């Protein structure tokens, strides 16, 4: 039988009991106040210290401290912590700034092999070199200490954010020229003019389309048991293919050629297909990037053999997102190319061409709409 406490009982009036009950069931009060309110209520009801400790999973010294404060100065004091003067910080502000300055350098600058700091390495370097720099308070700095110092500013030396330093010096001019073309195309499409003699197509390549083969058959969904197709984790790579595509911005028709490589000869094959498709009295305006195959000697020789037939409109360097055919590539990546599995590269080629044929059966005209945003991009 547990020994009865020699402390006097705690008497509560109706108002005090109601207040403690409210705090003990609160979801917003500090957890320590909720715990202390429960301690005082149980003690006032005559429960033993051992019983309170077991019910609340609380240590006996914590219970004694709470009860003693309430008996001495009332329940308000029992619920709160005693006032204590804050201790001066162990790590000085100057020492923290030294750590921040260190985190803004690279480990390789200090003779290490790593390119960026890990928190563990930064803490180890701090322990080794901070005391000699006059910051003895950092001689036992742990990883968590360094993490708190960095978080207070904040800084994350263990991460890298990429940016683009050099852009096309004529980025804005080329972008504006391209937007003018898109405005013209939209105006022609809206007018319904079928006698337009300038056809605009958007051309680009989607390289590295992987031919992946399953090593075990897919398992179909089973109603009431499996909600989705099951696929073995293992697979076999069969190689890659490149899709060279041209998107007609007036009709939405897609010209697609699938090759093992993307060289001048493949690009010329696409130009020849465009040349054969459109009437001879039309000019074909081609929106494309600065890939070497687009301006190679072989390509230029072909273009010279077809004078006044093609007009190039180049996207700016690092501005491939301005090319509307990219929206089509995004679409096929989210549709028929998603999770695709084949038995050979030839099958992959056939399915890509089949997907393009399905697109051309129900073509969608791609339009550039957000002219204001793009004009302000620079």
Buried (B, 14 or more C-beta within 10 A) or exposed (E): EEEEBEEEEBEBEEEBBEBBEEBBEEEEBEEEBBBBBBBBBBBBEEBBBBEBBEEBEBEEEBBBBBBEBBBEEEBEBBBBEEEEEEEEEEBBEEBBEBBBEBBEEEBEEEEEEEEBBEBEBBBBBBBEBBBEEEBEBBEEBBBEBBBEBBEEEEBBBBEEEEEEEEEBEEBBEBBBBBBEBBEBBBEBBEEEEEEBEBBBBBBBBBEEBBBBBBEEEEEEEEEEEEEEEEBEEEBEEBEBBBBBBBBBBBBBBBBBBBBEEBBBBBBBEBBEBBBEBBEEEBBBBBBBBBBEBBBBEEBEEBBEEEEEBBBEBBBBBEBBEBBBBBBBBEBBEEEBBEEBBBEEBEBBBEBBBEBBEEBBEEEEBBBBEEBEEBEEEE
